[in-house]
Amino acid sequence: MNALADECNAVILNEAAPVLDMLSELGKKLYYPKGILSQSAEAKQKGDTFNATIGIATQNSEGMHLECVKKYFNELPVNDIFTYAPSFGIPALRKRWKEKIIHDTPSLGDSCISTPVVTHALTHGLSIAADLFIQPGDLVILPDKIWGNYKLILNVRKKAEFLHFPFFDGNRFNIEACSKTVREAAKKRKKLVMLLNFPNNPTGYSISVEEAEKLVDILLKAASGGTRIAALLDDAYYGLFYEKDTLQESLFGKLAGLHENILAVKLDGATKEFYMWGFRTGFITFGIRSGTEALYDALEKKTAGGIRGNISNCCKLSQNVLLRILDDPDLQKQKEEKFRVMKERALKVKEVLSNEKFESVWDAYPFNSGYFMCLRLKHADPEKLRVHLLDKYGTGVIAVNSTDVRIAFSCLETDEIEELFETVYTAAKETEE
């Protein structure tokens, strides 16, 4: 074990011993290296004569660059475009995103949370979280309606065992099944990982305030019984809530200060919140009851060490763009305009699906948020339907499993929605078995 890893582990043990139990073997070994990185940082502060430490090319005291690249960026300084960012992320952006989380999450109250570490968007953040908390054979509890990439990240790469519970009970989140699954798993394991994704991909469902309270109580009971729980919160579609009774904030706020045996790990970013898919800028943030700056510093170092040993650092250009737009006076107005467009599309889907003729072909799962909704086909095979829609109608949908198809209303104009569902209906009738 590296001495720096030992140092971090000792801090975690002293500040919050249950968190050390949650770490995987890799998580315990991770550390943020000194060496070149720390020497370069020291030289930046003191090397006012010459600084021959930086692993970039410079010219005239700024990052060397090609004008054919620079011409596409008019307002950003050269060093905000071309030079490396720290493995932790740009300090000003980390501070600003923490302020955003606190502002957006009233349930946090006065809970102390970590300073977010920048990731290469949410997928990368989830992968880093998996490195920290999951090792082969660990149990990951999650519903049966999931984003398919979870399998690659957690099951294929980390060899975790998935323990599913049915997502829906009629038109609501299946609290009873969730409770039973957590309760029975807690009897067998002293460490659990729970992955929660609201708004959910693929269903587009977010839990209500009442459901959130019941879900929190489920985890609290397990934690009170001695089970260590790393709660991974995939907040990719945060903010796109279209109904008033839906929980309007991340579960992170309710879990971050709940119990010493529950570590809340918030995974979010600019991708969907700011319609910046290709910019690939996300964050990983920690919260636990009685969390201290020393504890979070150790976890941040391990996280940054994981990034350093994986992709080194994240795109500085994207980070600087995000940092600037967070304080743009037109940001909230523009976000609200896009939200209204997305909500209009969601409501149009609900209106179209109210047509009784569809009932013989599919059941629509409940949805109230996000980008997507799902149909459970009654007679047609999803894969056959998908291929038939492409071949005959030039229409694409996603076959999720043996019963469901996912439809992304996020990429449909409102006036296209009715025709889309009519087309799916016709194709489903043509492929019924």
N, C-alpha and C positions, 0 to 999 in steps of 0.2 A: 504494500500500500504506500503510495506516495505521501510524503510528509504533509503536503498541502491538503490532500484528501483527509488525512488523519486529523488535521487541524480543524477542517470544516465539520467532520463527524463529531469531534469532541464538543464543538460549539452547539451542534444540533442536540446531542445527548444532554448537554447541560440546560439548554433553553426549552427543549420540547422533545423529550425522550421518545414518545410514540412516533414522531416523524422519522426517526432513525430506523425504527422497525418497518416503516412503510417503504423505505428505499430498497431498490433492487441491489444486487451485488454490484452491478455496473454503477448504479447511482451512488453507492458508498465509495466507489473508487474514483468518481469524477472530481475534478478540481480545476480551478482556473490557473494556468501556468504563469510563472514569472518569466525568467529568462529574457528573451528578446523583447517581449511585449512590455514588461515592466521597465526594462532598461531604456526602451524607446520613449516610454511615458516620462521617465525621469529626465532623459536628454531633452525632451520637448520643453520641460520646465526650466532646466538649467543650462542647456547647451546653446548659449547665445553667441558663441563664436562660430563653431561648426557643429553640425548635427549629421553624423554619418551613420545613423542607425535605421533610418526609415526604409522599408522595403518597397519604395516606389521611386519613380524618376521625377525629379523636380527641375524647374527652369524658371528663373526670375522669381524665386520664392513661392511658387505655386505648383500644383501638379502639372507635369508635362502632359500635353494633350494635342489632339489633332483638331484643327479648325473645322474640318468637315464634319466632326462630331459636335463640337461646341456650338456651331451655328444653329442647332436645333433647340438650344436652351438659352433664352434671352435674359432671364432675370436672376438666375441662381449664380452665386460666385463659383469660380472654377473649383475651389477646394470642397465645395458642397456637392459637386457632381462627380469628380473623378477619383478622389482619394478614398481610402478605406474608412469604414466606420468601425468603432470598437465592437468586439464580440458581444458585449452587453447591449449594444445599440447606442444611438446618439443620446447623451445624457438629457438634453433639453426635451427631446421627444418622449423619453421614458417618464420624466417628471410630468409633462403635459398630459400623457395618457393616464397616468395615475390620477391626476386631477379630474379627468373626464370620467373615469370609473366611479370615483367618489361622488361626483355630481349626479351621475346617472343611476346610482344605486342607493336610494335612501335607507334601505334596510341595513346597510353597513353600520349606520350609527357612528360610534366612535371606535369601531374595530380598527386595529392596526393591520395594514396589509403591506405586502412587499412593493417595491418599485418594479413595474413591469420590465421584463427583458424582451428585447425585440427578436422576433423569429421571422423566418422567410414565409410568412403567412401561416394560416391555421394548421394546415397539414403538417408542416414542419414542426410547429409547436406541439402538436399531438405526438409526433414521433419523438421529440425531445422528452416530453412528459413520460412516454413509454420507456425510454432509456432510464429515466430516473426512478420509476416506480414499478416496472413490470419485468418479471423474469419468467423463464419457461415454467409452465404449470400453474402460474397465478390465475386466480379467478377474476374475470371481468364481468360484472353484472350490467346488462343493458337490455333494452326492449327488443322485440322481434322485428321492429321496423327501424332499420339502420342504414346509414350511408355505407355503401359497399366498400369504400376504402378503409373502413375500420378493420376489415378482415386482413387486408394486406399489412397494415401498420402494426396491429396488435396480435393477430393470430399467426400470420405467415412469418413476419419478421421477428416477433418477440415470443412466439409460441405460447401465448396466453390461452387459457380455456375460457370460452364464452358461456355464460349462463344467462339464457334469455327468459324473459317473461312476456306474456301477451301485452302489447302496447295499449289496446283498446278494450274497454268493457262497454259495449254499446256505443254511445256517442261521447264517452268520457275516457280519460286516462285511467288505466286499470290499477287503481291504488291497491286493491286487495291482492292481486297477483304480484305486484311489486313488493308489498310487505311480506308476503309468504316467501318469496324468493330470497330476499335479504335476510329474513329471520332464519331460514333453514341453512343458508350459506354461512351465516355467522356462527352457527353451532359447530361447523366443521373447520372453519378457518379463522385465525386470529387477525388476518390481514385480507382486506377486500379492496378491489378497485371498482368504482361505479362510474359509468360513463353516461352522462345525460346531455341531450341535445334538444334545445328549444330556442326558437322554432325548429321543429323536427324536419330533417331530410330523411325520408322522402315524403312524409305525409302532410307537412305544412301545419302540424298541430302544435299549439303551445298550451301549457297547463294554465288553469284558472288560479286565482288567488287562493281559493279553498283547497284545490288539489296540491298547490305548492306547500301549504301548511301541513297537509297530511304527509306529503313526501318528506318534508324536513323532519317530522316526528318519527317516521320510519327509520331514518338514518340516526337520529338522536338516540332512539332506543337501542339500536345495535351498538353504537359507540359507548353508551352508558354500561352496556354489558361487557365491555372490554375489547371489542373488535376495533382494530385500526382501519380507517377508511380513507383512501385517497379518492376524492370526488372530482373527476375530470369533467369540466363544464364546457362543452362545445357551443360557444355563443356566436357561431358564424353568421347567423341571420338576425342578430340582435337588433331590436328597434322596429322590425316589420310586424307589428302587432295590430290586427285590424278590428278586434272586438274589445269592448270596454271591460268585460269581466276577466280578460286574460291578464296574467301576471305581466306587468309592464316593465319589469327589470330582470336582471340576471339572478338566478338562484345563488350566485356567488355571495350576494348580500346577506342572505339568510343562513348560509353555511360557514362563512369566513370566521365568524366569532361564536359558533354554536357549541363546540365541544373540543377538548384537548385531543380527542382521538379522531377528529375529522379534519383533514387538510383539504381545503377547497383550492382547486387549481383552475383558474379561469383562462380559457383559450379564446382569443378574439382577434379583431384586426380591422383593417380598412377595407378589406376585399368587398364585402357586401354592404357594409354600413355606408361607405362613401363611393360605391360603384367603381372601385379601383381594382378590378380583378387581376389585371396583368402587373400591377405594381408589387404584389406579393409582400406585403408588410403586415405582420401580426405581432401578437404579444402573449407572454405567459406570465401570470400573476398569481401569487400565493396568499392564502389567508387562513389563519387558525386562531382559535380562542387563546388569548394571552400571548399571541405572537409578539416577538420582540425584533428590534432592528438587527440585533446580532444573529438571530435565527434566520431572518430573511436575507441578510448579507451572505450567509453560508449557502443558502439555497440558490441565491442569484449567482454566486460563484460557480456552483456545480452546473447550473443551467448554462452559463456562459462557457464553461469548460466543455460541455456537451456540444455547443455550437462551434466552438473553436476546433474541436476534433472532428467536426462533421462537414461544415461548409465555411469555416473560418469566421465569416461575418456576413451580415445581410446588406442588401443594396443601400448605399448611402444616399443616392439620388432619390429613391422612393421615400426614404425616411424624411429627407428634407422637404420634399413636396408635401407630405402629410403634415409635418410640423407647421408649415405655413398655412395650410388650409384650415387647420384646427382653430386658428384665430382669425380666419377671414370673416369679415362682417356679414358677408352674404351666405355663409355656409348654411345656417339653419333654415333660411328662407328657401334655398335651393334644395336642401334635403326634404323639406316639407312638400315642395312641388313634386318631387319624385315619389314620395310616399303616397301622395294622393293618386298618382297614376297607378301605382301598384295596388292600392286598396280598391280602386275602381275596377281593376281587372279581377281581383279576388271576388268582389261582390257580383260581377258579371258571371263568373263561373257558377256561383251559388244560384243565381237566377236561372241560368240555362239548365242546371242539373235538377231544378225543381220540376221539370217536365216529366210527367208520370210514365211516359213511354219508355224511358231509360231503365225503369225498375226491373224489366224482364231480362236485361242484359248485364247490368252491373249494380253494385252498391258503391256509393261514394263514401270513402272514409271521412270523418270529420276533419275540417281544416279551418284555421282562423289566422294564419300568419305565414310569413316567409315567401318562398318562390313557388312552391309545389302543392299538388294535391294528388291523391291516389284513388284508383278505381279497383274494386275487387270484382273480377269477371266471374259470372255465374256459369257460363258454358264454354266460352272460348279460351284457348290457350294463349297466354300473354306473348310468348315468343312467336308463335304462328301469326298472331294478330299484328305484332310489330313488323314482321317481314312483309305481310300482306299489305299493310298500310304504306310501307315504303314502295313496294313493287307496283301497286295499282293506283295509289293516290298521292305518291310523293310526300307522304306525311310521316314525321318521326315522333315516336314516343319511346319511353324506356320500359322494357320488361324487367320488373324488379325481382320477381320470383315466380313460382308456379301458379299464382292466382292474381297478382297485382301488376298494374301498369302505372307509371308515374307520368304526370303531365305538368310541364313547367309553364304556368301561365305568365311567368315573369318575362318570357320572350315572345309573348303574343300581344298584338295590339287588341284593344278592347273589342273592336268590330270584327276581329277574326275568331273570337272565342266560340261563338255559337256554331259557326261552320266547322270548326275543328271537332267539336263534340258530335255533331251530326255525322261527320266523316268517320270518326271512331265507332260510333254506333252502327253505321252501315257495314263497316268492315268487320266488326265483331259478329254481326248477324251472319255475314258471309262465311265466317270461319268457325261458327259454333259446331261443337261436337255432339 
